[in-house]
Amino acid sequence: MQNYVSDNYPKKGTYRFGDFELDVGERILLRSGSRVPLTPRMFDLLTTLVQKGGHLVTKDELLDAVWADAAVEEGNLNRTISSLRKTLGEAKGENRYIETTPKAGYRFVAEVVYENESGGFREKTNGLSAAVLDKLLPGQRRRWPVAVGAFILLFGTLVTVFFLIPRPSVRTVADPKPKIVRLTENEYEEDMASWTRDGQIRFVRYITGTRAESWVMNADGSDQRRANEKIKSLLTGNWSPDGSRVVFVKDGESLRNVYLANSDGSGERKLPLSYPPNEWSPDGTKFVFGSIVDRSNAEIFVHDIENEKSVNVTNNAAFDADPTFSPDGRQILFVSSRDGNTEAYVMNSDGSGVKRLTDNPAVDAFPVFSPDGTQVVFDSNREGENVDIYIKNINDDSPPMKLTSLASNEEHRSNCWSPDGTRMVITSDASGKNNIYVINTEQIEPELILSDPDAELQYPSLSRDGTKLAYQAQSDDKSLMIRLFDVSAGTSKTIFRTAPDNANLALTPVFSPNGREIAFANKVDGNTDVFLIGLNGGNLVNLTMNAASDGSPAYSVDGQTIFFQSNREGAFLRFHLFRMDADGTDVRRLTDKPGYEFSPVPLPTGDRLLFSGDRADGVFKSLDVMILDLSKPGEEFMVASRRLHDSQPTVSPDGRRVAFVAQSDGNSELYLVNVDSTGLVRLTRHQATDRSPAFSYNGTELFFESDRDGRSAIYKLRLPN
């Protein structure tokens, strides 16, 4: 390894500063006679700074000196400086030894005494004390945020898989939100953690400072083992999304020799790549990777596995790096210094349509899509030299939110999300070693409003003035109740109850616009009809009295009409939308289109109807959220169409936004979208079932049911603006 040494001081000998002794020849740092552990990078960085004591050493000089054998990112330098400061005992914001010159480099500021190998002493004449620097550099000795150089290499695979990243010493771990769980506890450094489709976690473990191995474990941290049962020569690997193939480097060979094989070891061939790729495409036919074109430029390439051709998709004079695919493979996230600072960008997979996503003077790195494609997570040192994980909506301009808030470095890499999008696997040096952790990804913690240890609470509905909440309660004998919750008094009362064994019935209570009645579905003699009931439990009226199944009632804005779903003109599950006058007369079907229609909700304008439906006639494939023009029943507008079912839509009081339930990631979660189908964002990220959204009277909050505490209960969360 090449070391940067000043012309004034020799390579060997001992440097004394404070209560430290740095023996360059023996590569040992002592403090009051006791050895201080340092990684090789930390030792070389400290030696370089000490030997140029009192003088600015630029970031480029330090990268050339300490990482001459590797192409690395500036973030490595920042982290190693942070590690040194804590090893030397500097408190946060203190600069007894190392001074930061923003955007330029670092300076060793403590007085240093040099002892040569023969035992002679002399004081470093070019060393400047902290007191002198305070006079010469007024205002610069406060803690500065870490700024970014104009050109940075951010190649995650190249850096973190094959070269040891120095980590800070032990720090105090705060009580984090969201919850963080440590999976590995050992003496090794670990990195590159990723979730597999079958729910396991793969990661890289540094057995020594120069040897990295691929490992795998269960999602709870159990059964940790080498990930090369089939390919014994595999040292580190990157598996395809379906796990059927792997790109790897071999034990004992150069890291520049990259191989591709089936996971059982068959079909092995060498790839025309100098380094392993960052990520596979979702369909497993391509790789995306970053490559250095020259010292001042790096580009992003997409490599077609079949024809073994790589295409430059950035073609920009700046540094472009850290590429990852979107879940559908149509877009690529990356970071770039093209606008003068390292920010996150998104582009189409062919390089067109480049859009900037972040704007901050810190280093934003390793952007990764959420599994549903609505959000992006990235690493950043926005709050000092610590690295945290941030999350940002991809479809709007809202600012990013922090997912981690520990006094340590937390990072992630591609495929970090659990398949259902509720958790992330990350690395953290909170314990002093870079180990594997799992965090919950829900940004906004919902507030529990109502729960009952003896009943499941479901289908919340608010009165227009926001003073009352109606909901369904299912007792253990499967009888159903309609309860009214008085918001100001905080009390509930039951106004309706069915016979036992009605678990398959959904009452779905909804207030009339004037707040005097509740419409709901009820089963009588095995048949489900739409009923009305007064708020005191009286005046029960059956409005439909039809042999078919009628349900999901919803009032028009003026209260003169009730919309509902019914299968009266089709098979058992072939529901369509109907309307009737509020007294149950003049029943009419709203559309004559094939398929299925559920859950009608009128928009505040009164001329359109929100609903969920499937237009694949005769095949119950996937529900979408749509809008029907009541004046032109033949015209429909798609609001949300995702994989699997989008259902239970509801509209905000101002008619601008739609909340609905989606099952895209395997469990029911809440989403928010503008009524014109723009700005889609996921609201809840929990392994529980979240359903039945209902806007508050002023549209700033969303009520919903969830079984996240065991039984279904009523929650609310504050909505983003």
Stockholm file with secondary structure:
# STOCKHOLM 1.0

chainA/1-721         MQNYVSDNYPKKGTYRFGDFELDVGERILLRSGSRVPLTPRMFDLLTTLVQKGGHLVTKDELLDAVWADAAVEEGNLNRTISSLRKTLGEAKGENRYIETTPKAGYRFVAEVVYENESGGFREKTNGLSAAVLDKLLPGQRRRWPVAVGAFILLFGTLVTVFFLIPRPSVRTVADPKPKIVRLTENEYEEDMASWTRDGQIRFVRYITGTRAESWVMNADGSDQRRANEKIKSLLTGNWSPDGSRVVFVKDGESLRNVYLANSDGSGERKLPLSYPPNEWSPDGTKFVFGSIVDRSNAEIFVHDIENEKSVNVTNNAAFDADPTFSPDGRQILFVSSRDGNTEAYVMNSDGSGVKRLTDNPAVDAFPVFSPDGTQVVFDSNREGENVDIYIKNINDDSPPMKLTSLASNEEHRSNCWSPDGTRMVITSDASGKNNIYVINTEQIEPELILSDPDAELQYPSLSRDGTKLAYQAQSDDKSLMIRLFDVSAGTSKTIFRTAPDNANLALTPVFSPNGREIAFANKVDGNTDVFLIGLNGGNLVNLTMNAASDGSPAYSVDGQTIFFQSNREGAFLRFHLFRMDADGTDVRRLTDKPGYEFSPVPLPTGDRLLFSGDRADGVFKSLDVMILDLSKPGEEFMVASRRLHDSQPTVSPDGRRVAFVAQSDGNSELYLVNVDSTGLVRLTRHQATDRSPAFSYNGTELFFESDRDGRSAIYKLRLPN
#=GR chainA/1-721 SS CCCCCCTTSCSSSEEEETTEEEETTTTEEEETTEECCCCHHHHHHHHHHHHTTTSCEEHHHHHHHHSTTSCCCHHHHHHHHHHHHHHTTCCTTCCSSEEEETTTEEEECSCCEEECTTSCEEECTTCCCHHHHHHHSTTCSSCCCCCCCSCCCCCHIIIIIHSCCCCCCCCCCCCCSSCEEECCCSSSEEEEEEECTTSEEEEEEESSSSCEEEEEEETTSCSCEESCSSCTTEEEEEECTTSSEEEEEETTSCTTCCEEEETTSCSCEECSCSSCCSEECTTSSEEEEEEEEETTEEEEEEEETTTTEEEESCCCSSBEEEEEECTTSSEEEEEECTTSSCEEEEEETTSCSCEECCCCSSCEEEEEECTTSSEEEEEECCSTTCCEEEEEESSSCCCCEESCCCSSCEECCTTCBCTTSSEEEEEECTTSSCEEEEEECCSSCCEEEECCTTEEEEEEEECTTSSEEEEEEEETTSCEEEEEEETTTTEEEEEEECCSCCTTCCCCCEECTTSSEEEEEEEETTEEEEEEEETTSCCCEESCCCSSCEEEEEECTTSSEEEEEECTTSSTTCCEEEEEETTSCSCEESCCCSSEEEEEEECTTSSEEEEEEECSTTCCCCCEEEEEETTSTTCEEEEECCSSCEEEEEECTTSSEEEEEECTTSSCEEEEEETTSCCCEECCCCSSCEEEEEECTTSSEEEEEECTTSSCEEEEEECCC
#=GC SS_cons         CCCCCCTTSCSSSEEEETTEEEETTTTEEEETTEECCCCHHHHHHHHHHHHTTTSCEEHHHHHHHHSTTSCCCHHHHHHHHHHHHHHTTCCTTCCSSEEEETTTEEEECSCCEEECTTSCEEECTTCCCHHHHHHHSTTCSSCCCCCCCSCCCCCHIIIIIHSCCCCCCCCCCCCCSSCEEECCCSSSEEEEEEECTTSEEEEEEESSSSCEEEEEEETTSCSCEESCSSCTTEEEEEECTTSSEEEEEETTSCTTCCEEEETTSCSCEECSCSSCCSEECTTSSEEEEEEEEETTEEEEEEEETTTTEEEESCCCSSBEEEEEECTTSSEEEEEECTTSSCEEEEEETTSCSCEECCCCSSCEEEEEECTTSSEEEEEECCSTTCCEEEEEESSSCCCCEESCCCSSCEECCTTCBCTTSSEEEEEECTTSSCEEEEEECCSSCCEEEECCTTEEEEEEEECTTSSEEEEEEEETTSCEEEEEEETTTTEEEEEEECCSCCTTCCCCCEECTTSSEEEEEEEETTEEEEEEEETTSCCCEESCCCSSCEEEEEECTTSSEEEEEECTTSSTTCCEEEEEETTSCSCEESCCCSSEEEEEEECTTSSEEEEEEECSTTCCCCCEEEEEETTSTTCEEEEECCSSCEEEEEECTTSSEEEEEECTTSSCEEEEEETTSCCCEECCCCSSCEEEEEECTTSSEEEEEECTTSSCEEEEEECCC
//
